[in-house]
Amino acid sequence: IKKARDDEKATSRAQAELKHLDQQLQVVVEEVHKLAEANAKLSLEAHRTEEDIVNTETALRNNLTMLRKTLQDEIQAKTSLSNKMENEAEDFEKYKGDSSRKLSRVGVFVKLSTLHLFYKYLMTESRSKLLFIIFQLT
């Protein structure tokens, strides 16, 4: 009888222990499910973040390529404008010399035509008017 009571107590303790372990197992399973859900959410978020990073890197590469091309175009435009300015300056100096020579020729022509008119006037006018004109010219 004592043995049966001891067996009954042992069975009762074992059942209580089994019930307690079953409750702990359910808590652990619930925690595993929660962690699995959290892991899935974090994995999805990490994947989205990775996609965003790839998209940002691609946009930055494209922007860098565009900026390099713009810089190259600006350098070419600057070089072209510098060359054009140098050519224009050379042409200006050349035409400036030509213009001064032409102006001196025109001045000679004007002086000659003035003398011609003056000669005609001399032939037609009196001496007093001639002296007056000479006085004004000097």
Phi, psi and chi 1 to 4 in degrees:
 res  aa     phi    psi   chi1   chi2   chi3   chi4
   1 ILE       -  -44.3  -80.0 -166.7      -      -
   2 LYS   -59.9  -39.2 -170.7  173.8 -178.5 -171.5
   3 LYS   -66.2  -38.7 -172.4  175.9  178.2 -178.2
   4 ALA   -66.4  -37.7      -      -      -      -
   5 ARG   -67.2  -41.6 -128.5 -171.9  -72.1  155.8
   6 ASP   -63.7  -39.5  -72.8  -20.0      -      -
   7 ASP   -66.1  -38.5  -74.4  -15.9      -      -
   8 GLU   -66.7  -41.6 -158.8  176.4  -64.6      -
   9 LYS   -64.5  -42.6  -75.8 -177.6 -176.6  179.5
  10 ALA   -64.2  -41.2      -      -      -      -
  11 THR   -64.6  -42.9  -54.8      -      -      -
  12 SER   -63.6  -44.0  162.6      -      -      -
  13 ARG   -63.1  -40.5  -91.0 -173.2  -96.4  138.5
  14 ALA   -65.6  -40.5      -      -      -      -
  15 GLN   -67.0  -40.1  -75.3  177.4  -12.5      -
  16 ALA   -64.1  -42.9      -      -      -      -
  17 GLU   -63.1  -41.4 -176.2   69.8   25.5      -
  18 LEU   -63.9  -41.8 -173.8   60.1      -      -
  19 LYS   -63.5  -43.5 -172.2  176.5  179.8 -176.8
  20 HIS   -63.6  -43.4  178.7   67.5      -      -
  21 LEU   -65.4  -36.8  -70.6  174.6      -      -
  22 ASP   -64.0  -41.0 -168.3   35.3      -      -
  23 GLN   -64.2  -43.4  -71.7  173.1  -10.8      -
  24 GLN   -63.4  -39.1  -74.3 -178.6  -19.7      -
  25 LEU   -63.0  -41.0 -179.3   63.8      -      -
  26 GLN   -63.8  -40.4  -77.5 -176.3  -13.8      -
  27 VAL   -62.7  -44.1  169.4      -      -      -
  28 VAL   -64.3  -42.2  168.5      -      -      -
  29 VAL   -63.1  -42.2  167.9      -      -      -
  30 GLU   -61.8  -42.7  -72.8  176.0   16.9      -
  31 GLU   -63.0  -40.3  -72.4  -65.1  -41.9      -
  32 VAL   -62.6  -42.7  166.9      -      -      -
  33 HIS   -62.8  -44.2  -74.1  -54.9      -      -
  34 LYS   -62.1  -43.9  -72.7  178.4 -175.5  176.7
  35 LEU   -65.8  -36.9  -70.3  173.9      -      -
  36 ALA   -64.8  -42.0      -      -      -      -
  37 GLU   -63.6  -45.4  -73.1  177.5   20.4      -
  38 ALA   -62.2  -40.2      -      -      -      -
  39 ASN   -63.9  -41.7 -174.4   29.2      -      -
  40 ALA   -63.5  -43.1      -      -      -      -
  41 LYS   -62.8  -45.4  -73.5  178.5 -176.7  177.8
  42 LEU   -64.9  -37.9  -70.9  173.7      -      -
  43 SER   -63.7  -44.1  -65.9      -      -      -
  44 LEU   -63.2  -43.8 -177.9   61.9      -      -
  45 GLU   -63.4  -40.5 -172.1  176.3  -37.8      -
  46 ALA   -64.1  -40.3      -      -      -      -
  47 HIS   -64.3  -44.2 -177.8   69.7      -      -
  48 ARG   -63.4  -42.3  -72.8  179.0 -177.0  161.2
  49 THR   -62.7  -40.8  -57.5      -      -      -
  50 GLU   -62.7  -42.3 -171.8  175.6  -31.4      -
  51 GLU   -62.0  -42.7  -74.6  178.5   -7.0      -
  52 ASP   -61.0  -41.6  -70.4  -15.6      -      -
  53 ILE   -63.6  -44.2  -70.5  170.2      -      -
  54 VAL   -62.0  -43.7  168.4      -      -      -
  55 ASN   -63.4  -41.4  -69.3  -21.2      -      -
  56 THR   -65.0  -43.1  -57.7      -      -      -
  57 GLU   -60.8  -42.4  -74.7  176.8  -13.3      -
  58 THR   -63.3  -44.4  -56.9      -      -      -
  59 ALA   -62.8  -41.0      -      -      -      -
  60 LEU   -65.4  -40.1  -72.4  172.7      -      -
  61 ARG   -62.5  -44.4  -84.3 -167.7 -148.5  102.7
  62 ASN   -62.3  -41.9  -68.3  -20.6      -      -
  63 ASN   -63.4  -42.3 -164.3   12.2      -      -
  64 LEU   -62.5  -43.5  178.8   63.3      -      -
  65 THR   -61.6  -44.1  -57.7      -      -      -
  66 MET   -63.7  -42.7 -176.9 -175.1   67.4      -
  67 LEU   -66.1  -38.3  -72.5  173.4      -      -
  68 ARG   -63.1  -43.2  -77.5 -176.9  179.0  156.5
  69 LYS   -64.2  -42.4 -175.4  177.5 -179.2  -20.9
  70 THR   -61.5  -43.4  -58.0      -      -      -
  71 LEU   -61.4  -43.5  177.8   63.0      -      -
  72 GLN   -62.8  -42.8 -167.7  173.9   29.3      -
  73 ASP   -62.2  -41.9  -68.6  -14.5      -      -
  74 GLU   -64.4  -39.8  -67.7  -67.6  -31.9      -
  75 ILE   -64.5  -43.3  -70.5  170.7      -      -
  76 GLN   -63.7  -41.9  -73.4  175.9  -15.8      -
  77 ALA   -64.2  -41.5      -      -      -      -
  78 LYS   -63.1  -45.2 -179.2 -175.7  174.1 -158.5
  79 THR   -61.2  -44.4  -56.4      -      -      -
  80 SER   -61.6  -44.8  175.1      -      -      -
  81 LEU   -65.7  -38.1  -74.7  174.6      -      -
  82 SER   -63.4  -44.4  -65.9      -      -      -
  83 ASN   -62.8  -42.7  -69.3  -20.8      -      -
  84 LYS   -63.7  -40.9 -172.1  173.7 -179.3  178.4
  85 MET   -63.8  -41.0  -74.4  172.9   58.9      -
  86 GLU   -63.0  -44.4  -72.2  174.7   13.8      -
  87 ASN   -63.0  -42.1  -69.3  -21.1      -      -
  88 GLU   -63.9  -39.4  -67.0  -68.2  -29.7      -
  89 ALA   -64.9  -42.6      -      -      -      -
  90 GLU   -62.7  -45.7  -70.3  171.6    5.0      -
  91 ASP   -62.1  -39.8  -70.6  -13.4      -      -
  92 PHE   -60.9  -46.4  177.2   73.7      -      -
  93 GLU   -62.5  -40.7  -69.2  -61.6  -38.4      -
  94 LYS   -63.8  -49.1  178.7 -178.2  169.7 -173.2
  95 TYR   -70.6  -28.3  -66.8  129.6      -      -
  96 LYS   -63.5  -44.4 -174.1  173.6  150.4 -175.8
  97 GLY   -63.4  -44.3      -      -      -      -
  98 ASP   -61.3  -41.8  -70.0  -13.3      -      -
  99 SER   -65.3  -41.2  -64.7      -      -      -
 100 SER   -66.5  -37.0   63.9      -      -      -
 101 ARG   -64.7  -42.6  -78.0 -167.4  -65.2  -84.3
 102 LYS   -65.7  -39.4  -72.3  177.8 -177.6  176.5
 103 LEU   -64.7  -39.2  -77.9  175.1      -      -
 104 SER   -65.6  -36.9   65.5      -      -      -
 105 ARG   -64.4  -42.6  -72.3 -176.4 -162.0  152.7
 106 VAL   -63.6  -40.5  167.5      -      -      -
 107 GLY   -60.2  -41.8      -      -      -      -
 108 VAL   -63.6  -42.4  168.4      -      -      -
 109 PHE   -62.8  -42.5  177.4   74.2      -      -
 110 VAL   -63.1  -42.8  167.9      -      -      -
 111 LYS   -62.8  -41.9  -72.7  178.2 -175.0  173.7
 112 LEU   -65.5  -43.0  -73.0  175.2      -      -
 113 SER   -67.5  -33.8   59.0      -      -      -
 114 THR   -65.2  -43.5  -56.1      -      -      -
 115 LEU   -62.7  -39.5  -75.6  175.3      -      -
 116 HIS   -63.0  -45.6  179.5   69.3      -      -
 117 LEU   -63.6  -39.5  -70.9  173.1      -      -
 118 PHE   -62.5  -40.9 -174.5   64.2      -      -
 119 TYR   -63.2  -43.4  177.2   74.3      -      -
 120 LYS   -61.6  -40.8  -79.6 -175.2  175.5 -179.4
 121 TYR   -64.4  -40.3 -173.8   75.1      -      -
 122 LEU   -59.7  -37.8  -83.0  175.1      -      -
 123 MET   -71.2  -21.9  -64.9  -57.2  166.6      -
 124 THR  -108.5  -19.2   58.7      -      -      -
 125 GLU  -111.3  171.8  -67.4  -63.7  -37.3      -
 126 SER   -81.4  167.4   69.4      -      -      -
 127 ARG   -68.2  -34.9 -150.8  174.0 -179.7  112.7
 128 SER   -67.0  -40.3   62.2      -      -      -
 129 LYS   -65.2  -36.3  -74.8 -174.0  178.1 -179.9
 130 LEU   -63.0  -44.8  176.2   62.8      -      -
 131 LEU   -64.2  -37.2  -70.7  173.1      -      -
 132 PHE   -62.6  -43.6  177.1   74.4      -      -
 133 ILE   -65.0  -43.7  -68.8  172.7      -      -
 134 ILE   -62.2  -41.4  -68.5  173.0      -      -
 135 PHE   -62.2  -39.7  177.0   72.6      -      -
 136 GLN   -69.2  -34.6  -76.8 -175.7  -21.5      -
 137 LEU   -71.2  -29.8  -71.1  174.2      -      -
 138 THR   -93.1      -   58.2      -      -      -
